Amino acid sequence: MNDIPECRLPVPLSDESRDASRAHSRFRSDPVVATVLAAAAVALLASCAGSGDTPSSREFFTMALKPTPIAPAQSGRAFLTTQDSGTRVLVEVTGVPQMIVSRPVHLHTFIHRGRCGALASTPVYSLLDTVLAGSPASTALAPANGPFTVSNVAPLSLAQLRAGGYAIVVRSSPADGDREIFCGEVS
């Protein structure tokens, strides 16, 4: 017996189902729908990961990322999923200030001890394996105005993250002034 869960993705089998799929394509550009689709994609990928752990042993947690004063009209979320090597942190934001963040967008994600507004000066973990932001609605580079996503793995469990008094901070690249754009407390 294989302990890896089987993953089957739905495939349209008829012209009618393909037409229905096209009819719903207008929802892909809606930021709220894109957020829901990103969460579903993370959950689906976690269930198909082939890591050998059972679906009941995986955890999934969603948290809000609040914009700082330089990005007041934006919103963000972080999707945290357990993995064998730690916790996958998928950050999705609706946009970043065009006058502050150059294109293509680079988002630098850090984990700090403390609370937003009262963070330790040095991050505990720098999640910088991937910094070039993508789009949750396509595999191409992200559009100029977002939404934007970036995903990395933190080297500690989700339980440790939730119990440790940590905050996730999203900053612009050093070339763009290393400015804090979003912050959210893991609880």
N, C-alpha and C positions, 0 to 999 in steps of 0.2 A: 504494500500500500504506500502511496505517496502522501506525505504530510503537507505538501504544498497545495494551497487551495486552488481549484480550477477556476479560471477566469474566462468567461465568454462575453464578448461584446456584441450588442445587438447589431445586426446588419439588415438594412432594408432589402426585401426580397422582391418587391413589385414596383411598377411605375407609380402606383397609387401611393405607396409609402414614401418613395423618393419625392413626389410632389408635396406631400405633407411636410416632409423635412424642409423643403425649400420655402414653404409658406411660413415656417417658424424662424427662418434665418434673420428676419428683421429684429428679433430679440437679441441677437448676438452683440449688437452695438449698444444696448442698454446697460449702463454700469451696474445696476442692481442685479440684472439677470446674469451679467458677466461674473459678478461675485458669487452668485449661487452656483453657476456652472464651474467656477474654479474650485469651490468647496466640494462639489460632486466629483470633479476630476481627481482631487487629492484623495478623497475617500475611495474612489475606484482604483486609483493607482496603489493605494495602501493595501487594498484587498487583493490586488493582482501581483503584489511585489515579489512573491516567491521567496520570502525570507525564512520560511519554515515555521513562523509563529502562526498560531491559530487566530481566526478573526476575533474571537472573544478576548484575546490577550492584547489586541491593539487598542490604543486610546486615541481620541481625536478631540481637540479643544479649539474653539474659535474665540478670539479676543479683539476688542476694538483698539485701533490706533488713532489717537487724537492728533489733529493737526496743530502745529505750533503757529504763532502769529504770522509767520512768513507764508503760510499756506492755508489761510482761514476758510476758504471755500471748498476745501478738499476733505476726503474721508479715507479711512484705511482699515484694514483688518489683517490679522495674522492667523493663519491656520496651522496648528501644531499637531503633528502626528508622530506617534512612537515608531521607532525603527530599531533594528538590532544595534546600530552604531550610535544611537542617541535619539534626538528629536528633530524631525524635519520641520523647518520654519519657512512657510510660504507666506510672503508678504504681498498684499495686493492693495494698491492705492488708486484712487480715482484720477489723480493727476498730481503734478508738481509745478511750482511757479516757473513759467517760461523765462522770466527775466533773471532767475537765480540759478536754474539748473539747465545746463547745456544739453543739446541733443546729439547723439543718442543718449538717453537717460541712463545714468549709473546710480544705483541705490546701494548704499553701504549700511548693512544691518549689524547692530551690536546688542549685546546683552549686558546690562549694568545692574549692579546691586542698588536697591533703593526704589524710590517712587519718582514718577515724572515731576519735574520741578525741583527735586531734591536728590539727584542722582550722584553716585560716586563719580569722581572726576575721570577715572580710568575704567574702561569696560572690562568686565570679567571675561567675556568671550567676543571675538570679532568673527562674524560670519561673512567672510569675504571670498569664498571660493567662486561664487557667481555674483557679479555686481551689475552686469549689463541687463537692464530691465527688458522683459518681454511683454507680450500681450496675452491675456487669458482667452481672447477670442480667436487667436490665430497663431500659427507657428512662425510667422514673419516677425521682423522687428516691430516693436510697439509703435503705435501711432504717436504723432507729436503731442497730442493732448491727453493720452492715457485711455483707459486705465493701464497701469503698469504692474508687473509682478516680478519678483525675484525669490529664489528658493535656495536655501542652504541647510546644512545639518549642524545642530548644536551638540556638543559632545557630552550631554547629560540627559537623563531621562525626563520625561514629561512630569512625572511625580516630583522630581527634584526641582525642576523649573517652577512648578506651581507652589511648592512649599518654601522656596528659598528667598522670597522677597526680591524678585527680579523684575526688571522692566526691559522691553524691547524698544530700541531706538533706531529710527531710520534717518540717515544723514545723506546730504549731498556728497559728491566726490570731493577729495582734497582740491582738485582743480577748480571746483565750483565753490570753494570756501569752507568745506566741511561743516555745513550748517545743519542743525537739527530740523527735520521736516515733520516727523511723526514720532509719537511716543505712546506706549501702552503698557500698563502694569499686568504682569502675569499673576493670576490668582487662582 
